[in-house]
Amino acid sequence: MTFPVSGFAEELPQPKIGETAPAFNLETLQGGNVALADLLDNFVVIHFATSW
């Protein structure tokens, strides 16, 4: 799943408490990949941070 850099929040449905998160894949800092599906039945926290 990829997102445009600007305006993506308006294009995606907003999640609701108790709903399943949409499937996605992320690249790790070591160059590997992790999919949300790989973490099934685990507690997952995703922290998005940036520096301007």
Distance bins in CASP14 RR format, pairs under 12 A and 6 or more apart:
PFRMAT RR
TARGET T0000
AUTHOR 0000-0000-0000
RMODE 2
METHOD distances of the structure
MODEL  1
1 8 0 0 0 0 0 1 0 0 0 0 0
1 11 0 0 0 0 0 1 0 0 0 0 0
1 12 0 0 0 0 1 0 0 0 0 0 0
1 21 0 0 0 0 0 1 0 0 0 0 0
1 22 1 0 0 1 0 0 0 0 0 0 0
1 23 1 0 0 1 0 0 0 0 0 0 0
1 24 1 0 1 0 0 0 0 0 0 0 0
1 25 1 0 0 1 0 0 0 0 0 0 0
1 26 0 0 0 0 1 0 0 0 0 0 0
1 35 0 0 0 0 0 1 0 0 0 0 0
1 36 0 0 0 0 1 0 0 0 0 0 0
2 8 0 0 0 0 1 0 0 0 0 0 0
2 11 0 0 0 0 0 1 0 0 0 0 0
2 12 0 0 0 0 0 1 0 0 0 0 0
2 24 0 0 0 0 1 0 0 0 0 0 0
2 25 0 0 0 0 1 0 0 0 0 0 0
2 26 0 0 0 0 0 1 0 0 0 0 0
2 27 0 0 0 0 0 1 0 0 0 0 0
3 9 0 0 0 0 1 0 0 0 0 0 0
3 10 0 0 0 0 0 1 0 0 0 0 0
3 11 0 0 0 0 1 0 0 0 0 0 0
3 12 1 0 0 1 0 0 0 0 0 0 0
3 22 0 0 0 0 0 1 0 0 0 0 0
3 24 0 0 0 0 1 0 0 0 0 0 0
3 26 0 0 0 0 0 1 0 0 0 0 0
3 48 0 0 0 0 0 1 0 0 0 0 0
4 10 0 0 0 0 0 1 0 0 0 0 0
4 11 1 0 0 1 0 0 0 0 0 0 0
4 12 0 0 0 0 0 1 0 0 0 0 0
5 50 0 0 0 0 0 1 0 0 0 0 0
8 14 0 0 0 0 0 1 0 0 0 0 0
9 15 0 0 0 0 0 1 0 0 0 0 0
9 48 0 0 0 0 0 1 0 0 0 0 0
12 21 0 0 0 0 0 1 0 0 0 0 0
12 22 0 0 0 0 1 0 0 0 0 0 0
12 24 0 0 0 0 0 1 0 0 0 0 0
13 19 0 0 0 0 1 0 0 0 0 0 0
13 21 0 0 0 0 0 1 0 0 0 0 0
13 22 0 0 0 0 1 0 0 0 0 0 0
14 22 0 0 0 0 0 1 0 0 0 0 0
15 21 1 0 0 1 0 0 0 0 0 0 0
15 22 0 0 0 0 1 0 0 0 0 0 0
15 46 0 0 0 0 0 1 0 0 0 0 0
20 36 0 0 0 0 1 0 0 0 0 0 0
20 37 0 0 0 0 0 1 0 0 0 0 0
20 40 0 0 0 0 0 1 0 0 0 0 0
20 44 0 0 0 0 0 1 0 0 0 0 0
21 35 0 0 0 0 0 1 0 0 0 0 0
21 36 1 0 0 1 0 0 0 0 0 0 0
21 37 0 0 0 0 0 1 0 0 0 0 0
21 39 0 0 0 0 0 1 0 0 0 0 0
21 40 0 0 0 0 0 1 0 0 0 0 0
21 44 0 0 0 0 1 0 0 0 0 0 0
21 45 0 0 0 0 0 1 0 0 0 0 0
21 46 0 0 0 0 1 0 0 0 0 0 0
22 35 0 0 0 0 0 1 0 0 0 0 0
22 36 1 0 0 1 0 0 0 0 0 0 0
22 37 0 0 0 0 0 1 0 0 0 0 0
23 34 0 0 0 0 0 1 0 0 0 0 0
23 35 1 0 0 1 0 0 0 0 0 0 0
23 36 1 0 1 0 0 0 0 0 0 0 0
23 37 1 0 0 1 0 0 0 0 0 0 0
23 38 0 0 0 0 0 1 0 0 0 0 0
23 39 0 0 0 0 0 1 0 0 0 0 0
23 40 0 0 0 0 0 1 0 0 0 0 0
24 33 0 0 0 0 0 1 0 0 0 0 0
24 34 0 0 0 0 1 0 0 0 0 0 0
24 35 1 0 0 1 0 0 0 0 0 0 0
24 36 1 0 1 0 0 0 0 0 0 0 0
24 37 0 0 0 0 1 0 0 0 0 0 0
24 38 0 0 0 0 0 1 0 0 0 0 0
24 39 0 0 0 0 0 1 0 0 0 0 0
24 44 0 0 0 0 0 1 0 0 0 0 0
24 46 0 0 0 0 1 0 0 0 0 0 0
25 32 0 0 0 0 1 0 0 0 0 0 0
25 33 1 0 1 0 0 0 0 0 0 0 0
25 34 1 0 0 1 0 0 0 0 0 0 0
25 35 1 0 1 0 0 0 0 0 0 0 0
25 36 1 0 0 1 0 0 0 0 0 0 0
25 37 0 0 0 0 1 0 0 0 0 0 0
25 38 0 0 0 0 1 0 0 0 0 0 0
25 39 0 0 0 0 0 1 0 0 0 0 0
26 32 0 0 0 0 1 0 0 0 0 0 0
26 33 1 0 0 1 0 0 0 0 0 0 0
26 34 1 0 1 0 0 0 0 0 0 0 0
26 35 1 0 0 1 0 0 0 0 0 0 0
26 36 0 0 0 0 1 0 0 0 0 0 0
26 37 0 0 0 0 0 1 0 0 0 0 0
26 38 0 0 0 0 0 1 0 0 0 0 0
26 39 0 0 0 0 0 1 0 0 0 0 0
26 44 0 0 0 0 0 1 0 0 0 0 0
26 46 0 0 0 0 1 0 0 0 0 0 0
26 47 0 0 0 0 0 1 0 0 0 0 0
26 48 0 0 0 0 0 1 0 0 0 0 0
27 33 1 0 1 0 0 0 0 0 0 0 0
27 34 0 0 0 0 1 0 0 0 0 0 0
27 35 0 0 0 0 0 1 0 0 0 0 0
28 34 1 0 1 0 0 0 0 0 0 0 0
28 35 0 0 0 0 0 1 0 0 0 0 0
28 38 0 0 0 0 0 1 0 0 0 0 0
32 38 0 0 0 0 0 1 0 0 0 0 0
34 40 0 0 0 0 0 1 0 0 0 0 0
34 42 0 0 0 0 0 1 0 0 0 0 0
34 44 0 0 0 0 0 1 0 0 0 0 0
34 46 0 0 0 0 0 1 0 0 0 0 0
35 44 0 0 0 0 0 1 0 0 0 0 0
36 42 0 0 0 0 1 0 0 0 0 0 0
36 44 1 0 0 1 0 0 0 0 0 0 0
36 46 0 0 0 0 1 0 0 0 0 0 0
37 44 0 0 0 0 0 1 0 0 0 0 0
38 44 0 0 0 0 0 1 0 0 0 0 0
39 45 0 0 0 0 0 1 0 0 0 0 0
39 46 0 0 0 0 0 1 0 0 0 0 0
END
